[in-house]
């Protein structure tokens, strides 16, 4: 099924070399900056909408698989190509090591069928703020899941993708060391 999937790598940040090397072997792979005239990193929902629109207009493939630049494919990633479902996301973690969206699919690694995109109301991706405008009520991932469910699709997590996160190492005795996520720095019970 790899031949029916358009892979698009979000390269608003530097793409890690493992992902770049993996993508070289795929029959249909593009970097977002090659198909979107101007990238606004702080408007990631708009960027994802533009890529899906480009996919519908410029390709005849069945699915788009969007992958963020800080993801690393692993053996289980290939399950994202094999699933027959319309809206799926790879199992990955957030920079603090917590599960992405409490076990729901996120946009860091998401595959959507042409049929699903054509069936859902636009915009597919959007950031919804609280009524005060001071916080996020729904990120673009949540918005896509709501749009998919409203159109009769059931977003499912399948496959895996590793996530590059910042960590720090504290030297110990001899060959021992302690590794901790930078996102946890200074939290109770964590390394300082």
Secondary structure as UniProt FT lines:
FT   HELIX           2..4
FT   STRAND          5..10
FT   HELIX           17..24
FT   STRAND          29..31
FT   HELIX           32..35
FT   HELIX           41..43
FT   HELIX           44..58
FT   STRAND          63..68
FT   TURN            69..70
FT   STRAND          71..73
FT   HELIX           75..78
FT   HELIX           79..82
FT   STRAND          87..91
FT   TURN            95..96
FT   HELIX           100..103
FT   TURN            107..108
FT   STRAND          109..113
FT   HELIX           114..119
FT   STRAND          128..129
FT   TURN            131..132
FT   STRAND          136..138
FT   HELIX           140..150
FT   TURN            151..152
FT   STRAND          156..163
FT   STRAND          167..171
FT   TURN            174..175
FT   STRAND          177..181
FT   HELIX           182..184
FT   TURN            185..186
FT   TURN            188..189
//
